[in-house]
């Protein structure tokens, strides 16, 4: 709302704590809603884990607009809340592993100047699937998950591309 | 208004590196999948495990139904005409039930909530 505020480099701009709190709340609510919508979409394919990753949209926008710590906080809240509301403990564990790895990779790639939001999103989606699969391999002590990783890498890349383009369009347009 | 438009134009959506990343991931995974598909061989046995513990090994050649009961719940594993599938389960997500029947060495059907692994072996 405050248009007169001096606008220098967007990334350097610090957001006042009160606004940040409000943003985190709104973003978390949005992420939770998208998680729920995603859970309503049936699994089309025979391979588990193939999904759109709608909630990642919020994480990416938060990562680019608010910073890595708020994005991590939003992810954590979203996973805990959606796990408690619609899932179970195992689901929380898988989501946490995926989200942590995904956010770390996205953060790292965001700092490489050569990648834009789409690349960050693709890498994040693939990392998310890899993290979940790593937990599954660990819990089940099953090494033969090579096939899943290939399928999940492809599906992650495609959904990451879509979500990345969408996130990029959002990041361009919203002003925080 | 003008300021906003400038802001919109400042961020490009896709960089060359993004496209290269996408291509590399798709190519690697695609190549690995093709390799996997061309090198798979028909399995002879089905190993049913709960966690790390093998509970049953069944021949893939003989049709039968096997009920797996764990502390978490039960799954009905069905072997039919050389393929194995999970017909029904009382797990919350039913991913194992939706999984396509498998018959090649190394293929698995996994029920994460029940820590059940149905694996085709030689």
Interface residues (C-beta under 8 A of the other chain):
Chain A: X3 X7 X10 X43 X46 X47 X48 X87 X88 X90 X94 X112 X114 X115 X116 X117 X118 X119 X122 X123 X126 X136 X139 X140 X141 X142 X144 X145 X146 X147 X149 X150 X151 X153 X154 X156 X157 X161 X164 X165 X168 X169 X171 X172 X173 X175
Chain B: X3 X4 X7 X8 X11 X12 X13 X14 X15 X16 X17 X18 X21 X22 X25 X26 X28 X29 X30 X32 X33 X36 X49 X51 X52 X92 X93 X95 X98 X99 X100 X106 X107 X108 X110 X112 X113 X115 X117 X119
